[in-house]
């Protein structure tokens, strides 16, 4: 159960960083999150009581994840627009530099 609590703590910190618009920290915590989830593979079967507690933690983790995604969507859209603008600028530069030769 401790590992599920660790994962829930990481997801909570990721949500706090996303709310603070600190996406570098979200990414760094995401790596810790992945490592923590990977370590679940080595965990033995849980008791009925632990399964109930796990269900509550998983619900919280999934809720945090949904909130992080909602916060990330506008940022991803902004990045996509910036990349599109960069690509158009590169195309224009390439077209004009080709004509200059």
C-alpha distances in whole Angstrom, upper triangle without the diagonal:
4,5,5,6,9,10,11,13,14,16,17,19,20,21,23,25,26,27,29,30,29,28,29,25,24,25,23,20,20,20,17,15,17,16,12,12,14,12,10,13,12,9,10,10,8,10,12,10,7,9,10,8,7,11,11,9,11,14,14,14,17,19,18,19,22,24,24,26,28,29,29,31,34,34,34,37,39,38,39,42,43,42,45,47,47,48,51,52,52,54,56,56,57,59,61,61,62,65,66,67
4,5,5,6,9,10,10,12,14,15,17,18,20,21,23,24,26,27,29,27,27,26,23,22,23,21,18,18,19,15,14,16,14,11,12,14,11,10,14,13,10,12,14,12,13,15,14,10,12,14,11,10,13,13,11,13,16,15,14,17,19,18,19,23,23,23,25,28,28,28,31,34,33,33,36,38,37,38,41,41,41,44,46,46,47,50,51,50,52,55,55,55,58,60,60,61,64,65,65
4,5,5,6,9,10,11,12,14,15,17,18,20,21,22,24,26,27,25,24,24,21,19,20,18,15,15,15,12,11,12,11,7,8,10,8,7,11,11,9,12,13,12,15,17,15,12,13,15,12,10,13,14,10,11,15,14,12,16,18,17,17,21,22,21,23,26,26,26,29,31,30,30,34,35,34,35,38,39,38,41,43,43,43,46,48,47,49,52,52,52,55,57,56,58,61,61,62
4,5,5,6,9,10,11,12,14,15,16,18,20,21,23,24,26,24,23,24,21,19,20,19,15,15,16,13,11,12,12,8,8,11,10,8,12,13,10,13,13,12,14,15,14,10,11,12,9,7,10,10,7,8,11,11,9,12,14,14,14,18,19,18,20,23,24,24,26,29,29,28,32,33,32,34,37,37,37,40,42,42,42,45,47,46,48,51,51,52,54,56,56,57,60,61,62
4,5,5,6,9,10,10,12,14,15,17,18,20,21,23,24,23,23,23,20,18,20,19,15,15,17,13,11,14,14,10,11,14,13,12,15,16,13,16,16,14,16,17,15,11,13,13,10,9,11,10,7,9,12,10,10,13,14,13,15,18,19,18,21,23,23,24,27,29,28,29,32,33,33,34,37,38,38,40,42,42,43,46,47,47,49,52,52,53,55,57,57,58,61,62,63
4,5,5,6,9,10,11,12,14,15,17,18,20,21,23,21,20,20,17,16,17,15,12,13,13,10,9,12,11,7,9,12,11,11,15,15,14,17,18,16,19,20,18,15,16,17,13,12,14,14,10,11,14,12,10,14,16,14,15,18,19,18,20,23,22,23,26,28,27,27,31,32,31,33,36,36,35,38,40,40,41,44,45,45,47,49,49,50,53,55,54,56,59,59,60
4,5,5,6,9,10,10,12,14,15,16,18,20,21,19,18,19,16,14,15,14,10,10,11,9,6,9,9,6,7,11,10,10,13,15,14,17,18,16,19,20,19,15,15,16,13,11,13,12,9,9,12,10,8,11,13,11,11,15,16,15,17,20,20,20,22,25,24,24,28,29,28,30,33,33,33,35,37,37,38,41,42,42,44,47,47,47,50,52,52,53,56,57,57
4,5,5,6,9,10,11,12,14,15,17,18,20,19,18,19,16,14,16,16,12,12,14,12,9,12,13,10,10,14,14,13,17,18,16,19,19,17,19,20,18,15,15,15,12,10,11,10,6,8,9,7,5,9,10,9,10,13,14,13,16,18,18,19,22,24,24,24,27,29,28,30,33,33,33,36,38,38,39,42,43,43,45,47,48,48,51,53,53,54,57,58,59
4,5,5,6,9,10,11,12,14,15,17,18,17,17,18,14,13,15,14,10,12,14,11,9,13,13,11,12,16,15,15,19,20,18,21,22,20,22,22,20,17,18,18,14,13,15,13,10,11,13,10,9,12,13,10,12,15,15,14,17,19,18,19,22,25,23,24,28,28,28,30,33,33,33,36,38,37,39,42,43,43,45,47,47,48,51,53,52,54,57,57,58
4,5,5,6,9,10,11,12,14,15,16,15,14,14,11,10,11,10,7,8,10,8,6,10,11,9,11,14,14,14,18,19,18,22,23,21,24,25,23,20,20,20,17,15,17,15,12,12,14,11,9,12,13,10,11,14,14,12,15,18,17,17,20,22,21,21,25,26,25,27,30,30,30,33,35,34,36,38,39,39,42,44,44,45,47,49,49,50,53,54,55
4,5,5,6,9,10,10,12,14,15,14,13,15,12,9,11,12,8,8,11,10,7,11,13,11,11,15,16,15,19,20,20,23,23,22,24,24,23,20,19,19,17,15,15,14,11,10,12,9,6,9,9,6,7,11,10,9,12,14,14,14,17,20,19,19,22,24,23,25,28,28,28,31,33,33,34,37,38,38,40,42,43,44,46,48,48,49,52,53,54
4,5,5,6,9,10,11,13,14,14,14,15,12,10,13,14,10,11,14,12,11,14,16,14,15,18,19,18,22,23,22,25,25,23,25,25,23,21,21,20,17,16,16,14,11,12,12,9,8,10,10,6,9,12,10,10,13,15,14,15,18,20,19,21,23,24,24,26,29,29,30,32,34,34,36,38,39,40,42,44,44,45,48,49,50,51,54,55,56
4,5,5,6,9,10,11,12,11,12,13,9,8,11,11,8,10,13,11,10,14,15,14,15,19,19,19,23,24,23,27,27,26,28,28,26,23,24,23,20,19,20,18,14,15,16,12,11,14,13,9,11,14,12,10,14,16,14,15,18,20,18,20,23,23,23,26,28,28,28,31,33,33,34,37,37,38,40,42,43,44,46,48,48,50,52,53,54
4,5,5,6,9,10,10,9,9,10,7,5,8,9,6,7,11,10,9,12,14,14,15,18,19,19,22,24,24,27,28,27,29,29,28,25,24,24,21,19,20,18,15,15,16,13,10,12,12,8,9,12,10,7,11,13,11,11,15,17,15,16,20,20,19,22,24,24,25,28,29,29,31,33,34,35,37,39,39,40,43,44,44,46,49,49,51
4,5,5,6,9,10,10,10,12,10,8,11,13,10,11,14,14,12,15,18,16,17,20,21,21,25,27,26,29,29,27,30,29,28,25,24,24,21,20,20,18,15,15,14,11,10,11,10,6,8,9,7,6,9,10,9,10,13,15,14,16,19,19,20,22,24,24,25,28,29,30,31,34,35,35,38,39,40,41,44,45,45,47,50,50,52
4,5,5,6,9,9,10,12,10,9,13,13,11,13,16,15,14,18,20,18,19,23,24,24,27,29,28,31,31,30,32,31,29,27,27,26,23,22,22,20,17,18,17,14,13,15,13,9,11,13,10,9,13,13,11,12,16,17,16,18,20,20,21,24,25,25,27,29,30,31,33,35,36,36,39,40,41,42,45,46,46,48,51,51,53
4,5,5,6,5,7,9,6,6,10,10,9,11,14,14,14,17,19,18,20,22,23,24,27,29,29,32,33,31,34,34,32,29,29,28,26,24,24,22,20,20,20,17,15,16,15,12,12,14,12,9,12,13,10,11,15,15,13,16,19,18,18,21,23,22,24,27,28,28,30,32,32,33,36,37,38,39,42,43,43,45,47,48,49
4,5,5,6,6,9,8,6,10,12,11,11,15,15,14,17,20,19,20,23,24,25,28,30,30,33,33,32,34,34,32,30,29,29,26,24,24,22,20,19,19,16,14,15,14,10,11,12,9,6,9,10,7,7,11,12,10,12,15,15,15,18,20,20,21,24,25,25,27,30,30,31,34,35,36,37,39,41,41,43,45,46,48
4,5,8,9,12,11,10,13,15,14,15,18,19,18,20,23,22,23,26,27,27,30,33,32,35,35,34,35,35,33,31,30,29,27,25,25,23,21,21,20,17,16,16,14,11,12,13,9,8,11,10,7,9,12,12,12,14,17,16,17,20,21,22,23,26,27,27,30,31,32,33,36,37,38,39,41,43,43,45,47,48,50
4,5,8,11,10,10,13,15,14,16,19,19,19,21,23,23,24,27,28,29,32,34,34,37,37,36,38,38,36,33,33,32,29,28,28,26,23,23,23,20,19,19,18,14,15,16,13,11,14,14,10,11,15,14,12,16,18,17,18,21,22,21,23,26,26,27,29,31,31,33,35,36,37,39,41,42,42,44,47,47,49
4,6,9,9,9,12,14,14,15,18,19,18,21,23,23,24,27,28,29,32,34,34,37,38,37,39,39,37,35,34,33,31,29,29,27,25,24,24,21,19,20,18,15,15,16,13,10,12,12,8,9,12,11,9,12,14,13,14,17,18,18,20,22,23,23,26,27,28,29,31,33,33,35,37,38,38,41,43,43,45
4,6,6,7,9,10,11,12,15,16,16,19,21,21,22,25,26,27,30,32,32,36,37,36,38,38,37,34,33,33,30,29,29,27,24,24,24,21,19,20,19,16,16,17,15,12,14,15,11,11,14,14,11,13,16,15,15,18,20,18,20,23,23,23,26,28,28,29,32,33,33,35,37,38,38,41,43,43,45
4,5,5,6,9,10,10,13,14,15,16,19,20,20,22,24,26,28,30,31,34,35,34,37,37,36,33,33,33,30,28,28,27,24,23,23,21,18,19,18,15,14,16,14,10,12,13,10,9,12,12,9,11,14,13,12,15,17,16,17,20,21,21,23,26,26,27,29,31,31,32,35,36,36,38,41,41,42
4,5,5,6,9,10,11,13,14,16,17,19,20,22,23,25,27,29,30,34,35,35,38,38,37,34,33,34,31,29,29,28,25,24,25,23,20,21,21,17,16,18,17,13,15,17,14,12,15,16,12,13,17,16,14,17,19,18,18,22,22,21,24,26,26,27,29,31,31,32,35,36,36,38,40,41,42
4,5,5,6,8,10,11,12,14,16,16,18,20,21,23,26,27,28,31,33,32,35,35,34,31,31,31,28,26,27,26,22,22,23,20,18,19,19,15,15,18,16,13,15,17,14,13,17,17,14,16,19,18,17,20,22,21,22,25,26,25,27,30,30,30,33,35,35,36,39,40,39,42,44,44,46
4,5,5,6,9,10,10,12,14,15,16,18,20,21,24,26,26,29,31,30,33,33,32,29,28,28,26,23,24,23,20,19,20,17,15,16,16,12,11,14,13,9,11,14,11,10,14,15,13,13,17,17,16,18,21,20,21,24,25,25,27,29,30,30,33,35,35,36,38,40,40,42,44,45,46
4,5,5,7,9,10,11,13,14,15,17,19,20,23,25,26,29,31,30,33,34,33,30,29,30,27,25,25,25,21,20,22,19,16,17,18,15,13,16,15,11,13,15,14,11,15,16,13,13,17,17,15,17,20,19,19,22,24,23,25,28,28,28,31,33,33,33,36,38,37,39,42,42,43
4,5,5,7,9,10,11,13,15,16,17,20,22,23,24,28,30,30,33,34,32,29,29,30,27,25,26,25,22,21,23,20,17,19,20,16,15,18,18,14,16,19,17,15,18,20,17,17,21,20,18,21,24,23,22,26,27,26,27,31,31,30,33,35,35,36,39,40,40,41,44,44,45
4,5,5,6,9,10,10,12,14,15,17,20,21,22,25,27,26,29,30,29,25,25,26,23,21,22,21,18,18,19,17,14,16,17,13,13,16,15,12,14,17,16,14,18,20,17,18,22,22,20,23,25,25,25,28,29,29,30,33,34,33,36,38,38,39,42,43,43,44,47,48,49
4,5,5,6,9,10,10,12,14,16,18,20,21,24,26,25,28,29,28,25,24,25,23,20,21,21,17,16,18,16,13,14,15,12,11,14,14,11,13,16,15,13,16,19,16,16,20,21,19,21,24,23,23,26,28,27,28,31,32,32,34,37,37,37,40,42,41,43,46,46,47
4,5,5,6,9,10,11,13,15,17,18,20,23,25,25,29,30,29,26,25,27,24,21,23,23,19,18,21,19,15,17,19,16,14,18,18,15,16,19,18,16,19,22,19,19,22,23,21,23,26,25,24,27,29,28,29,32,33,32,35,37,37,37,40,42,41,43,46,46,47
4,5,5,6,9,10,11,13,15,17,18,21,23,23,26,28,27,23,23,25,22,19,21,21,17,17,19,17,14,16,18,15,14,18,18,16,17,21,20,18,22,24,22,21,25,26,24,26,29,28,28,31,33,32,33,36,37,36,38,41,41,41,44,46,45,46,50,50,51
4,5,5,6,9,10,11,14,16,16,20,21,21,24,25,24,21,20,22,19,16,18,18,14,13,16,14,11,13,15,12,11,15,16,13,15,18,18,17,20,22,21,20,24,25,23,25,28,28,28,30,33,32,33,36,37,36,39,41,41,42,44,46,46,47,50,51,52
4,5,5,6,9,10,12,14,15,19,21,21,24,26,25,22,21,23,21,17,19,20,16,15,17,17,13,14,17,15,13,16,18,15,16,20,20,18,20,23,22,21,24,26,24,25,28,28,27,30,32,31,32,35,36,36,37,40,40,40,43,45,45,46,49,50,50
4,5,5,6,9,11,12,14,17,20,20,24,26,25,21,21,23,21,18,20,21,17,16,20,19,15,17,20,18,16,20,21,19,20,23,23,21,24,27,25,24,28,29,27,28,31,31,30,33,35,34,34,38,39,38,40,43,43,43,46,48,47,48,51,52,52
4,5,5,7,10,11,11,15,17,17,21,22,22,18,18,20,18,15,17,18,14,13,17,16,13,15,18,16,15,19,20,18,20,23,23,22,25,27,26,25,29,30,28,30,33,33,32,35,37,36,37,40,41,41,43,46,45,45,48,50,50,51,54,55,55
4,5,5,8,10,11,14,16,16,19,21,21,17,16,18,17,13,15,16,13,12,15,15,11,13,16,15,14,17,19,17,18,22,22,21,23,27,25,24,28,30,28,29,32,33,32,34,37,36,36,40,41,40,42,45,45,45,48,50,50,50,54,55,55
4,5,6,8,10,14,16,17,21,22,23,19,18,21,19,16,18,20,17,15,18,19,15,17,20,19,17,20,22,20,21,25,25,24,26,29,27,26,30,31,29,30,34,34,32,35,38,37,37,40,41,40,42,45,45,45,48,50,49,50,53,54,54
4,5,6,7,11,14,15,18,21,21,17,17,20,18,15,18,19,16,15,19,19,16,18,21,20,19,22,24,23,24,27,27,26,29,32,30,29,33,34,32,33,37,37,36,38,41,40,40,44,45,44,46,49,48,48,51,53,52,53,57,57,57
4,5,5,9,11,12,15,17,18,14,14,17,15,12,14,16,14,13,17,17,14,16,20,19,18,21,23,22,23,26,27,26,29,32,31,30,33,35,33,34,38,38,37,39,42,41,41,45,46,45,47,50,50,50,53,55,54,55,58,59,59
4,6,8,10,13,16,19,20,16,15,19,18,15,17,19,17,16,19,20,17,19,22,22,21,24,26,25,25,29,30,28,30,34,33,31,35,36,35,35,39,39,38,40,43,42,42,45,47,46,47,51,51,50,53,55,55,55,58,59,59
4,7,10,12,16,18,19,16,16,19,19,16,18,21,18,18,21,22,20,21,25,24,23,27,29,27,28,32,32,31,33,37,35,34,38,39,38,38,42,42,41,43,46,45,45,48,50,49,50,53,53,53,56,58,57,58,61,62,62
4,7,8,12,15,16,12,13,16,15,13,16,18,16,16,19,20,18,20,23,23,23,26,28,27,28,31,32,31,34,37,36,35,38,40,38,39,43,43,42,45,47,47,47,50,51,50,52,55,55,55,58,60,59,60,63,64,64
4,6,10,13,14,11,12,15,15,13,16,19,17,17,21,22,21,22,25,26,25,28,30,30,31,34,35,34,36,40,39,38,41,43,42,42,46,47,45,48,51,50,50,53,55,54,55,58,59,58,61,63,63,63,67,68,68
4,7,10,12,9,9,13,13,12,14,17,16,16,19,21,20,21,24,25,25,27,30,30,31,33,35,35,36,40,39,38,41,44,42,43,47,47,46,48,51,51,51,54,56,55,56,60,60,60,62,65,64,65,68,69,69
4,7,8,6,6,9,10,9,11,14,14,14,17,19,18,20,23,23,24,26,28,29,30,32,34,34,36,39,39,38,41,43,42,43,46,47,46,49,51,51,51,54,56,56,57,60,61,60,63,65,65,66,69,70,70
4,5,5,6,9,10,10,12,14,15,16,18,20,20,22,24,25,26,28,30,31,32,34,36,36,38,41,41,41,44,46,45,46,49,50,49,52,54,54,54,57,59,59,60,63,64,64,66,69,68,69,72,73,74
4,5,5,6,9,10,11,13,14,15,17,19,20,21,23,25,25,27,29,30,31,33,35,36,37,41,41,40,43,45,45,46,49,50,50,51,54,54,55,57,59,59,60,63,64,64,66,69,69,70,73,74,74
4,5,5,6,9,10,11,13,14,16,17,19,20,22,23,25,26,28,29,31,32,34,35,37,40,40,40,43,45,44,45,48,49,49,51,54,54,54,57,59,59,60,63,64,64,66,69,69,70,73,74,74
4,5,5,6,9,10,10,12,14,15,16,18,20,21,22,24,26,27,28,30,31,32,34,37,37,37,40,42,41,42,46,46,46,48,51,51,51,54,56,56,57,60,61,61,63,66,65,66,69,70,71
4,5,5,6,9,10,10,12,14,15,16,18,20,20,22,24,25,26,28,30,31,32,36,36,35,38,40,40,41,44,45,45,46,49,49,50,53,54,54,56,58,59,59,62,64,64,65,68,69,70
4,5,5,7,9,10,11,13,14,16,17,19,20,21,23,25,26,28,29,30,32,35,36,35,38,40,40,41,44,45,45,47,49,50,50,53,55,55,56,59,60,60,62,65,65,66,68,70,71
4,5,5,6,9,10,11,12,14,16,17,18,20,22,23,25,26,27,29,31,34,34,34,37,39,38,39,42,43,43,45,48,48,49,52,53,53,55,58,58,59,61,63,63,64,67,68,69
4,5,5,6,8,10,10,12,14,15,16,18,20,21,22,24,26,26,28,31,31,31,34,36,36,37,40,41,41,43,45,45,46,49,50,50,52,55,55,56,58,60,60,61,64,65,66
4,5,5,6,9,10,10,12,14,15,16,18,20,21,23,24,25,27,30,31,30,33,35,35,36,39,40,40,42,44,45,45,48,50,50,51,54,55,55,57,60,60,61,63,65,66
4,6,5,6,9,10,11,13,14,16,17,19,20,21,23,24,26,29,30,30,32,34,34,35,38,39,40,41,44,44,45,48,49,50,51,54,55,55,57,59,60,61,64,65,66
4,5,5,6,9,10,11,12,14,15,16,18,20,21,22,24,27,27,28,30,32,32,33,36,37,37,39,42,42,43,45,47,47,49,51,52,53,55,57,57,58,61,62,63
4,5,5,6,8,10,10,12,14,15,16,18,20,21,22,26,26,26,28,30,30,31,34,35,35,37,40,40,40,43,45,45,46,49,50,50,53,55,55,56,59,60,61
4,6,5,6,9,10,11,12,14,15,17,19,20,21,24,25,25,27,30,30,31,33,35,35,37,39,40,41,43,45,45,47,49,50,51,53,55,55,56,59,60,61
4,5,5,6,9,10,11,12,14,15,17,18,20,23,23,24,26,28,28,30,32,33,34,36,38,39,40,42,43,44,46,48,49,50,52,54,54,55,58,59,60
4,5,5,6,9,10,11,12,14,15,16,18,21,21,21,24,26,26,27,30,31,31,33,36,36,37,39,41,41,43,45,46,47,49,51,51,52,55,56,57
4,5,5,6,9,10,11,12,14,15,16,20,20,20,22,25,25,26,28,30,30,32,34,35,35,38,40,40,41,44,45,45,47,50,50,51,54,55,56
4,5,5,6,9,10,11,13,14,16,18,19,20,22,24,25,25,28,29,30,32,34,35,36,38,40,40,42,44,45,46,48,50,51,52,54,55,57
4,5,5,6,9,10,11,12,14,17,17,18,20,22,22,24,26,27,28,30,32,33,34,36,38,38,40,42,43,44,46,48,48,50,52,53,55
4,5,5,6,9,10,10,12,15,16,15,18,20,20,21,24,25,25,27,30,30,31,33,35,36,37,39,40,41,43,45,46,47,49,51,52
4,5,5,6,9,10,11,14,15,15,17,19,20,20,23,25,25,27,29,30,31,33,35,35,37,39,40,41,43,45,46,47,49,51,52
4,5,5,6,9,10,12,13,14,16,18,19,20,22,24,25,26,28,29,31,33,34,35,37,39,40,41,43,45,45,47,49,50,52
4,5,5,6,9,11,11,12,14,16,16,18,20,21,22,24,26,27,28,30,32,32,34,36,37,38,40,42,43,44,46,48,49
4,5,5,6,9,10,10,12,14,15,16,18,20,20,22,24,25,26,28,30,30,32,34,35,36,38,40,41,42,44,46,47
4,6,5,8,10,10,12,14,15,16,18,20,21,22,24,25,26,28,30,31,32,34,36,37,38,40,41,43,45,46,48
4,6,7,7,9,11,12,14,15,17,18,20,21,23,24,26,27,29,30,32,33,34,36,38,39,40,42,44,45,47
4,6,5,6,9,10,10,12,14,15,16,18,20,21,22,24,26,27,28,30,31,33,34,36,37,38,41,42,43
4,5,5,6,9,10,11,12,14,15,16,18,20,21,23,24,26,27,29,30,31,33,35,36,37,39,41,42
4,5,5,6,9,10,11,12,14,15,17,18,20,21,23,24,26,27,29,30,32,33,34,36,38,39,41
4,5,5,6,9,10,11,12,14,15,17,18,20,21,23,24,26,27,28,30,32,33,34,36,37,39
4,5,5,6,9,10,10,12,14,15,16,18,20,21,22,24,26,27,29,30,31,33,35,36,38
4,5,5,6,9,10,11,12,14,15,17,18,20,21,23,24,26,27,29,30,31,33,35,37
4,5,5,6,9,10,11,12,14,15,17,18,20,21,23,24,26,27,28,30,32,33,35
4,5,5,6,8,10,10,12,14,15,16,18,20,21,22,24,26,27,28,30,31,33
4,5,5,6,9,10,11,12,14,15,17,18,20,21,23,24,25,27,29,30,32
4,5,5,6,9,10,11,12,14,15,17,18,20,21,23,24,26,27,29,31
4,5,5,6,9,10,11,12,14,15,16,18,20,21,22,24,26,27,29
4,5,5,6,9,10,10,12,14,15,16,18,20,21,22,24,26,27
4,5,5,6,9,10,11,12,14,15,17,19,20,21,23,24,26
4,5,5,6,9,10,11,12,14,15,17,18,20,21,23,25
4,5,5,6,9,10,10,12,14,15,16,18,20,21,23
4,5,5,6,9,10,10,12,14,15,16,18,20,21
4,5,5,6,9,10,11,12,14,15,17,18,21
4,5,5,6,8,10,11,12,14,15,16,19
4,5,5,6,8,10,10,12,14,15,17
4,5,5,6,9,10,10,12,14,16
4,5,5,6,8,10,11,12,15
4,5,5,6,8,10,10,13
4,6,5,6,9,10,11
4,6,5,6,9,11
4,5,5,6,9
4,5,5,7
4,5,6
4,6
4
